[in-house]
Amino acid sequence: MADFQLRPIARVQSTLDSLDSAPKQGEEGAPSAWLVFEPEVAEGLADLRTGQQVLLFTWLHLADRSVLSVRPRSDPSRPPAGVFSTRSPARPNPIGLHRVEVLEIDGLRVRVGPLEAVDGTPVIDVKPARSPGDG
């Protein structure tokens, strides 16, 4: 299989400064955060709007890429499960998926929330969130 490269288009700027301070999911008390985009992708921000729901894809740079099974939600009472059936950040390609709302846009900075990603997390893509029945 051929290798390929991803390049960050933005970085997360958050008050969450460690994995221990981050909730497991955004809806579990995560704060809003700023996405600080690279100047070369500025044109791609043209149609983002406040109030819009987007899917944010991040590279979970602090994750353990050697892990293939986990106890869901780090619960020792649960049996081990393969990472591909969980939302664990520990996995061979630690891509984070976050459904967030665009709260504010200020040039190359976009505030979204809630977001459980820690400060400095690379952003690899943003896509509009779709619901069943959307055109």
C-alpha positions as CSV (number, residue, x, y, z in Angstrom):
1,M,0.0,0.0,0.0
2,A,1.4,3.4,-0.9
3,D,2.1,6.0,1.7
4,F,0.5,9.4,1.5
5,Q,0.9,12.7,3.4
6,L,-1.6,15.0,5.1
7,R,-0.8,18.6,5.9
8,P,-2.6,20.5,8.6
9,I,-4.8,23.3,7.4
10,A,-5.3,24.8,10.9
11,R,-4.5,24.2,14.5
12,V,-6.8,24.1,17.5
13,Q,-6.4,26.9,20.0
14,S,-8.1,25.7,23.2
15,T,-8.2,26.1,27.0
16,L,-7.8,22.3,27.1
17,D,-4.1,21.9,27.6
18,S,-3.8,18.1,28.3
19,L,-5.6,14.8,27.5
20,D,-6.6,14.6,31.2
21,S,-8.5,17.9,31.0
22,A,-10.4,16.9,27.8
23,P,-13.8,15.2,28.0
24,K,-14.2,12.1,25.9
25,Q,-16.8,13.7,23.6
26,G,-17.6,17.4,22.9
27,E,-21.2,17.2,24.3
28,E,-19.7,16.1,27.7
29,G,-18.7,19.6,28.8
30,A,-16.1,20.6,26.2
31,P,-15.5,24.3,25.7
32,S,-15.6,26.2,22.5
33,A,-12.2,26.6,20.7
34,W,-10.6,28.6,18.0
35,L,-9.4,27.0,14.7
36,V,-6.5,29.1,13.4
37,F,-6.2,28.4,9.7
38,E,-3.1,28.7,7.5
39,P,-3.1,31.6,5.1
40,E,-2.8,29.4,2.0
41,V,-6.3,27.9,2.7
42,A,-8.1,31.2,3.4
43,E,-10.1,31.0,0.2
44,G,-11.7,27.7,1.5
45,L,-13.3,29.6,4.4
46,A,-15.3,31.8,2.1
47,D,-18.7,30.2,2.6
48,L,-18.6,29.2,6.2
49,R,-21.3,30.9,8.3
50,T,-22.0,31.3,12.0
51,G,-24.6,28.8,13.2
52,Q,-23.5,26.2,10.6
53,Q,-22.9,22.7,11.7
54,V,-19.6,21.3,10.4
55,L,-17.6,18.1,10.6
56,L,-14.1,18.8,11.8
57,F,-11.4,16.3,11.1
58,T,-8.3,16.4,13.3
59,W,-5.1,14.5,13.6
60,L,-5.0,13.3,17.2
61,H,-1.2,13.8,17.5
62,L,-0.9,12.7,21.1
63,A,-2.7,9.3,20.5
64,D,-0.9,6.0,20.8
65,R,-0.8,4.6,17.2
66,S,0.2,1.1,18.3
67,V,-3.1,0.3,20.1
68,L,-5.6,-2.1,18.3
69,S,-7.9,-2.9,21.2
70,V,-9.3,-0.8,24.1
71,R,-11.8,-1.0,26.9
72,P,-14.6,1.4,25.6
73,R,-14.6,4.7,27.5
74,S,-11.6,3.5,29.5
75,D,-14.1,1.5,31.6
76,P,-12.3,-1.5,33.2
77,S,-15.6,-3.3,33.7
78,R,-16.2,-3.4,29.9
79,P,-14.6,-6.1,27.8
80,P,-11.8,-5.2,25.3
81,A,-13.0,-4.1,21.9
82,G,-11.2,-3.5,18.6
83,V,-10.5,0.2,18.1
84,F,-12.4,0.2,14.8
85,S,-15.6,-0.4,16.7
86,T,-14.9,2.4,19.1
87,R,-14.3,6.2,19.1
88,S,-11.0,5.8,20.9
89,P,-8.3,8.3,19.9
90,A,-5.7,5.5,20.2
91,R,-5.6,3.8,16.7
92,P,-3.2,3.3,13.8
93,N,-4.4,6.5,12.0
94,P,-5.6,8.8,14.8
95,I,-8.2,10.8,12.9
96,G,-10.6,12.7,15.1
97,L,-14.1,13.4,14.0
98,H,-16.1,16.2,15.7
99,R,-19.5,17.6,14.9
100,V,-19.3,21.3,15.9
101,E,-21.1,24.6,15.4
102,V,-19.4,27.6,13.9
103,L,-19.8,30.2,16.6
104,E,-17.7,33.1,15.2
105,I,-15.5,33.9,12.3
106,D,-12.6,36.4,12.5
107,G,-10.4,36.3,9.4
108,L,-8.4,33.1,9.6
109,R,-9.8,32.3,13.0
110,V,-13.0,30.3,13.4
111,R,-14.5,29.7,16.8
112,V,-16.4,26.4,17.1
113,G,-17.9,24.4,19.8
114,P,-18.1,22.3,21.7
115,L,-14.7,20.8,20.9
116,E,-12.8,18.2,23.0
117,A,-9.5,18.5,21.1
118,V,-6.6,19.8,23.1
119,D,-4.6,22.9,22.3
120,G,-2.3,22.5,19.3
121,T,-4.2,19.6,17.7
122,P,-3.8,19.7,13.9
123,V,-6.9,20.2,11.8
124,I,-6.9,18.2,8.6
125,D,-10.3,19.0,7.1
126,V,-13.7,20.7,7.6
127,K,-16.9,19.6,5.8
128,P,-20.5,20.7,6.1
129,A,-22.5,18.4,8.3
130,R,-25.4,16.8,6.5
131,S,-28.7,15.4,7.8
132,P,-30.9,12.9,6.2
133,G,-33.0,14.6,3.5
134,D,-30.4,17.3,2.8
135,G,-29.9,17.9,-0.9
